[in-house]
Amino acid sequence: MNRLRRLLIRVMPRKHAEMGAHRKIVLVGQPNCGKSTLFNEVAGYRSVVSNFSGATVEYTRSHVKVGSEIYDLVDLPGTYSLSFLDEAEQEAQKFLLNRKIDVIINVVDASLLSRSLELTLQLTELEIPMVLCLNMMDEAARKGIQIDPKTLSRRLGIPVVATIASKGKGIRDLFETAARTAHEGLKARHIRGHRDVELIIARLSRYLKQNLRKRVSFSTHLLATKLLEQDPFFSDIIEGEDSAVHQTVKHYRKELAQAHGRSSDEVIAAERHSLSMSLFEEAVQIDKPVAHLRDRVDAVLMHPFWGYVFLLSILFLFFNLIFRLGGLAEAPLLAIFDKLVNLITAELGTDTLTGVIVVNAVQGLGGGIAIVLPYLFPFLMGLALLEDIGYLPRVAFLMDGLMHRIGLHGKAVIPAILGYGCNVPAVMATRILDSPRDRFIASFIAAMVPCAARMTIIFGLVGYYLGGNAALALYLINFVVIGLSGRILSRLLPEVTPGMILEMPTYQIPRLKSALMKTWFRMKDFIVIAMPLLVAGSIMLGFIQLWNISDGINRLLVPVTGVLGLPREVGITLIFGVLRKELSMLMLFQALGTQHIDTVLTSGQILVFSVFVIFYIPCVATMGALGRQIGWRGMALIVGFTFVLAMLMGVLTRGAAALIG
Amino acid sequence: MTLDQIEAGRTALVTEIIGGFRIRQRLNCLGLHRGDRIRVKRSGIMGGPILVELNGTEVAIGRGMAKKIVVTLS
């Protein structure tokens, strides 16, 4: 808990510091309600939309002009309730409880109104001016749900606006209404439930108002409700209070439980459920739904046999396409950088200080732009499309059984797949898991998945010199080793995982704009974190060559290269592999002084080198992400483990190669 | 009986959710409450999850979780 809080404190003020003095409009809603689509319609390039819950883990902000006034627009991560169950939800809750907000736009998937109203009811307790946005009205109509916004508006006491964000409908009206509501300060009416429950909440609320030593930034009514609900976060807030306070809370919980014959948290939840159901029944008329394609598509894609056939085919096509597209871009880009390097070398020479810095900086930049980006971009773009279509949750469904064998559940497959592009966003994506133990194991796995950079090694060395089958075999071996490591790790950290609960959203036609934005957003992780390291690493190598200190480093690494049966000169490349994985291959050419590796290394040595480089220590950027996500101790553990594992795998490969000859 | 024992295509009534605040909270959030009527649409192979339809949405529930949802056939 404390670790989570520290993480938040670190993330939030930095992002928040840029916020201006404008009035603040905040978008709040459950995952998949179309909130981010709405945000993108008005905000431009900053946000990420997703058809998979938990995709927006940090909030995004922008400015929006309504009439003549500029507002700060904040898009919070999707949250199902005001009680958080994962980090994304926690971020939303923290923002709502602690920031000054002028108006909330509660975005609701109109086709899921009854469920969504439970969040709406909780939001009204924040006593902040609010507008209810009934989004996806077309989807609701398809399901035969006819909503009367006027009834909802009257009962809740707030404006209700119908929109179809994906078609840009109703958005102007929504923001004008929000602006007006912010100015008028119109707050929602408190909707009353059963008398006895209301009475107990009111009593506890009054008691807290008079007796709390600590000041809370939100209503005591909300605090009372959440305490009766036994929400651990809110219980933490009153942790330091007198024992009398705790006694009182306990007393009211008991009273509530005794009166209803079930625990107090169930009473409160049931109360909220029945309130939203009665609101729903009042405002909605149900007609016959229009038949949806979904069932027929799911019958194939989630089929116990065909589902897996399709999954494999889709992945196969997906990776093939990436290689084709990446290859198309790689060669011409490399040529451009080669020319550039030649030009600079001719101009500055390679023995002057400026010459060394500039040439190596350009080479480093070229490595990132020409070798990694051509593969990373199509990968992320394809993934974004699969995500927006709504396929990823189906993958999670199919993989749940298998993932349980390694002690995780289906949702954890998402970071693993992301890892094939770049480990950094993959480690970040482990936030969608709710137990810290699951996040640890999933981060571990994500860091071991061969990313686009390691892919270039597999294909550039093993594929090129030993053939495509060898490359494929390496992928398979890696897959098995990851599985085994996951299994061992989950045995070492025994804990019953809470199990998967995952919404299967309806399929959507992806919007290019949103897929592009998401791709850009994730590519930024690579460009901002990894590119500078690549350039710096390249410059460092330049100096090492200039000053002739690689010998010393190679000598230090003899214990490693010796055990693996590799030439001593290879040592230095291993250091660079830690900066960026593909550097170890690029540096290998330089360290051995040839582009034709097979003239100096045997096939066995090439294989040993590749296996070692693929398994050992995650790159610096991934280490950074790991440190942020699971703490520095966890990161050190992963570094240590992968090193030992890589040594082991390397020695095994050496042995196998010697046997085969 | 519990949800994991229901075959695909059957409808059931949720009579109890065994577990603490977090589990109930999770299920409530996705629209599954005590007293709700749900339909099992399919169940995954190799101990995979159970796909249920409830209140107009579909939710995949892992088998371990499904064991905590007590239902009666209807």
Interface residues (C-beta under 8 A of the other chain):
Chain A: Q30 Y80 S81 S83 L85 S111 L112 S114 R115 E118 K143 I145 E229 Q230 D231 P232 D265 E266 A269 A270 H273 M302 P304 P393 A396 F397 L398 D400 G401 L402 H404 H409 G410 V496 T497 P498 G499 M500 I501 L502 E503 M504
Chain B: F21 R22 I23 R24 Q25 R26 L27 N28 C29 L30 G31 H33 R34 R42 G44 I45 M46 G47 G48 P49 L51 N55 G56 T57 E58 V59 A60 I61 G62 R63 G64 M65
